[in-house]
Amino acid sequence: MKTPVFCLFLLFTLTNRLDAQYFYGQVVDLQETPLPGALVVWAGTSLGARSDENGEFAIPFPADTSLKPLRLATIFSAARDTFLIDELHSYWTVQISATVTLQEVMVRDEVSGAYVSILQPVKTEIINRAELRKAACCDLAGCFETQSTVQPTTTNILTNAKELRILGLSGVYNQVLVDGLPTIQGLTYTYGTGTIPGSMLENIWVVKGANSVLQGYEGMVGQITVFPREGSLAEPFTVDMLVNSFGEKHLNTAFAVRKTKWTNYTALHTSQPGGRWDRDDDTFLDLPRLTRYSIYNKWRYRKENEHGWSAFIGARLVNEQRTGGQKTFDPETDEGTTRAYGQTLRFWQPELFTKTGYRLDANRKISLLASFVAQEQHTWFGLTQYDANQRHAYANLQYELFWGKDKTQELKTGASFRHFILDEHIGFAEADTLGRSFAGTYRREENIPGFFAENTFHLKDQRWIWIAGLRADRHNAFGWHVTPRTMLRFNPTSDLDLRASIGTGWRTVNLFPENTALLAGNRDLIFAETLQPERAWNAGLNITRRFSIGQVRMTATGDFYHTRFQNQFFPDYDSDPNLAILANFTGKSISNGLQMELSAAWSRRVELRAAYNFLDVFRFQNGAKVLLPFNPQHKVLGVATYRTPGERWQFDANLHWYGKQRLPDTKKNPEALQRPAYSKNYTLAGLQVRHTRKRIEFFAGCENLFDFRQLRPILGWEQPFARGFDPSFAWGPTRGREFYAGFNFKIPKKTEQN
């Protein structure tokens, strides 16, 4: 525990240096390509900053701002230029116009792979491509191996379905956006994080606690925004391949085209199944056999900050099959029979998405975001058949206005509409003898118009930033819901950020897609009452401190978030071992999350990061405090990166320690189906080495280096068609040590060629 104590000590005791007023902008070249690593300096001073991976920078104001215009010197490799700045509160794009042969420049991003953005008023953790290269990162869930805020958690052992947890709460309580659009919803939630390959991602933004109301009323404990690659930034052609020791194969290829006003990015992905592994001899596969094909295509017309029209439009199609269950299960002959227990999943998922905007002038813009996602799914869970169809349409019309004396205040207002239809059919095979009562057809239709307004106030010469937002949405079955949220940021100095947030959120329950254990196990369901929308409020505090010790750049962060539910849903598995009781819980349900993190970087050679998480997630039942199961109260993360001179070799390591977790109560089960009240502590370690050539990178690594496994995690595996069978009793890894190797090949952009 010494690292968290040291972290807090640094946060409050190191000296402050500069005033916290910032000038914001972006550095681009003659082709308007963002230039990362460019140096910007106020002429005649020592105040400077470097642009980030998107070419953006934030530089403190000079001491005397009365002598306008000010001169901003910009340096990138051999190119140097000076710009006259007469308005400090506007966002400037500076274009280096000096003659420079960029083909002879190697662009290097000096920003750490994972960092807290200094440009965002809300605490935003940014994971860029440099960070994604530190682990296998086959899909979105695998992109958080080196992070402490988001915890990927397996919800179904047999199909390896995963969710992304924030603050120790189910992934349904944080909103996952793709390009700002809520496309992961309902059926797409169950397996959606696995369908997005890491190779096609440019950035991931993670926000904890209350956040903007612009994208919706959900996001009760956080928001994860995924930004796929763009034709303007991606290489013209890439191929990525990975093979692991289980025999799984992942192949990705992408094409990028850039014209004067249009860009295009096309990505193809496939995953092919591995072997049939059963290392703990429980007759069940340790990992499902997965076959997936997907195609993604996105066109963009002009940049959003240019006057006039801008737009992007895209489409994605996913086809996936997963087969899990007993090692002898053959889906062609055994599906829906008692010859062998199996879980099969087949689905098609087409998507359309777009954003169209018109900028009237530098201070006004209108934009429309829209998406349509469909999914047709056919599934067997042993003797339970589950077929579902979903249609989800979303639109958001938004008006943006910069107003006030110096046009520093930003208002966004507009309307949104969500149309959601989910048709589900549940049936039991003739061989089923359990007498379960919930077979039938379930249909849910939602039409939710909403209105929102959010203003960003810049106060006291940018040292205070206050965001106040409010939205009202009308659900066709549950009526009006009002969602207020507010966030405050204060910069006492340029190196210290203090943030606070508070707000509410609500959501409707997608019963079976979000609780596959109800279908995979053999319990009967009791619908005690109509499920009402879940609702909670969240409050949080954050402190971020940047400082240097010699040539080592360091960042320390500490935050605390408190979530309290007014209504919550979770199936009651404890009252009766043969039943799952479905009811609203309006009692006391709370999540307290404390996180402390310290990162250090020396040049580009060495990066270190350590983090500690404490999660106290509980509810009161019958006057007693009950911890949420499958949730470690204590978690420690350590990450290290070393690059050799010239960066031909890169070595990465990560270490995760998980404290014990409360397990569901099995005291009422027969003795053979009882389990301990708590899990064991365990440690996971990962190593990776990467070697870079001119156009190709080779990598190899190992996950779960110590081969820790939860042995025989399936409750009642001896009799999978009897009462007591439960494949959702996972508290740790079940697949054991995994070796992998692969390569990344690219035809670089002209600006990257030597």
GIBEL-V331217 format. One record per backbone hydrogen bond with DSSP energy under -0.5 kcal/mol. CO is the residue of the C=O (numbers start at 1). NH is the residue of the N-H. If there is no record, write none. Layout:
# GIBEL-V331217
co=(CO;CO)
nh=(NH;NH)
This chain:
# GIBEL-V331217
co=(1;2;3;4;5;6;7;8;9;10;18;20;21;23;24;25;26;27;28;29;33;34;35;38;39;40;41;41;42;46;47;49;51;52;55;56;57;59;63;66;70;70;71;71;72;73;74;75;76;79;81;83;83;84;85;87;90;92;92;93;94;94;100;101;102;105;108;113;113;115;115;124;124;125;125;126;126;127;128;128;129;131;132;137;138;139;140;141;142;142;144;149;150;151;153;156;156;161;161;163;163;165;166;169;170;171;173;173;173;175;175;176;177;177;178;181;181;183;185;186;186;187;187;188;191;191;192;193;193;195;196;197;198;200;202;203;204;205;206;207;213;217;221;222;223;223;224;224;225;226;226;227;227;230;230;236;237;238;239;240;241;242;243;244;246;248;249;250;251;252;253;254;255;257;261;262;263;264;265;266;267;268;269;270;271;272;275;277;278;283;288;289;291;292;293;294;295;296;297;298;299;300;300;301;303;308;310;311;312;313;314;315;316;317;318;319;320;321;322;323;324;325;326;330;330;331;334;341;342;343;344;345;346;347;348;349;350;351;352;353;354;355;356;357;358;358;359;361;363;364;364;365;366;367;368;369;370;371;372;373;375;376;377;378;379;380;380;381;381;382;383;383;384;385;386;387;388;389;390;391;392;393;394;395;396;396;397;398;399;400;401;401;403;404;409;409;410;411;412;413;414;415;416;417;418;419;420;421;422;422;423;424;425;426;427;429;440;442;444;446;447;447;448;449;450;451;452;453;454;455;455;456;457;457;459;460;463;464;465;466;466;467;468;469;470;471;472;473;473;474;475;479;481;482;483;484;485;486;487;488;489;490;490;493;495;496;497;498;499;500;501;502;503;505;507;509;510;511;512;515;516;516;517;524;525;526;526;534;535;535;536;537;538;539;540;541;542;543;544;545;547;549;551;551;552;553;554;555;556;557;558;559;560;561;562;563;564;565;567;568;571;572;576;578;580;580;581;581;582;582;583;584;585;587;588;589;590;591;592;593;594;595;596;597;598;599;600;601;601;602;602;605;606;607;608;609;610;611;612;613;614;615;616;616;617;618;619;619;621;624;626;633;634;635;636;637;638;639;640;641;642;644;645;648;649;650;651;652;653;654;655;656;657;658;660;661;662;666;670;671;677;682;684;685;685;686;687;688;689;690;691;695;696;697;698;699;700;701;702;703;704;709;710;713;714;715;716;717;719;722;725;726;726;727;728;729;733;738;739;740;741;742;743;744;745;746;747;747;749;749;750)
nh=(5;6;7;8;9;10;11;12;13;14;494;22;61;59;92;57;94;35;96;32;29;36;38;51;75;49;43;73;45;48;42;40;37;55;27;52;25;23;65;68;72;85;43;73;83;41;81;39;79;76;74;72;85;86;70;90;92;26;94;95;28;96;102;104;105;107;110;128;131;117;126;117;126;127;206;115;128;204;131;132;133;134;135;198;198;142;143;144;137;145;147;167;152;165;163;160;161;155;156;153;165;151;169;166;173;174;220;221;222;177;224;184;179;226;181;178;183;185;188;189;190;190;191;192;194;195;195;140;141;197;140;200;201;229;129;227;127;225;125;223;216;506;209;175;207;225;177;226;205;179;228;202;203;233;234;256;747;254;745;252;743;250;741;247;275;244;272;242;270;240;268;238;266;264;302;259;300;257;298;255;296;253;294;251;292;249;277;286;281;327;290;323;321;271;319;269;317;267;315;265;313;263;302;311;306;359;357;301;355;299;353;297;351;295;349;293;347;291;345;289;343;285;329;333;334;335;337;326;382;324;380;322;378;320;376;318;374;316;372;314;370;312;368;310;360;366;308;364;402;360;361;400;358;398;356;396;354;394;352;392;390;348;388;346;386;344;382;383;384;336;385;429;381;427;379;425;377;423;375;421;373;419;371;417;369;398;415;367;413;365;403;411;409;407;403;411;456;401;454;399;452;397;450;395;448;393;446;391;424;444;389;442;387;440;385;432;426;424;422;420;449;476;418;474;416;472;414;470;412;457;468;410;459;466;464;463;491;459;489;457;468;487;455;485;453;483;451;475;481;449;479;475;473;484;471;504;469;502;467;500;465;492;498;496;546;493;544;490;542;488;540;486;538;536;534;511;514;515;515;518;519;520;521;580;527;528;582;507;566;567;505;564;503;562;501;560;499;558;497;556;554;552;553;603;549;601;547;599;545;597;543;595;541;593;539;591;537;589;535;585;573;581;579;524;526;582;572;583;528;529;570;586;568;589;620;565;618;563;616;561;614;559;612;557;610;555;608;553;603;605;606;643;602;641;600;639;598;637;596;635;594;617;592;618;628;590;621;626;624;621;619;615;659;613;657;611;655;609;653;607;651;647;648;692;644;690;642;688;640;686;638;684;636;682;633;679;630;669;673;674;663;658;656;704;705;654;702;652;700;650;698;746;693;744;691;742;689;740;687;738;707;711;713;715;717;726;719;720;722;725;522;715;729;157;730;731;710;703;245;701;243;699;241;697;239;748;236;237;752;753;753)
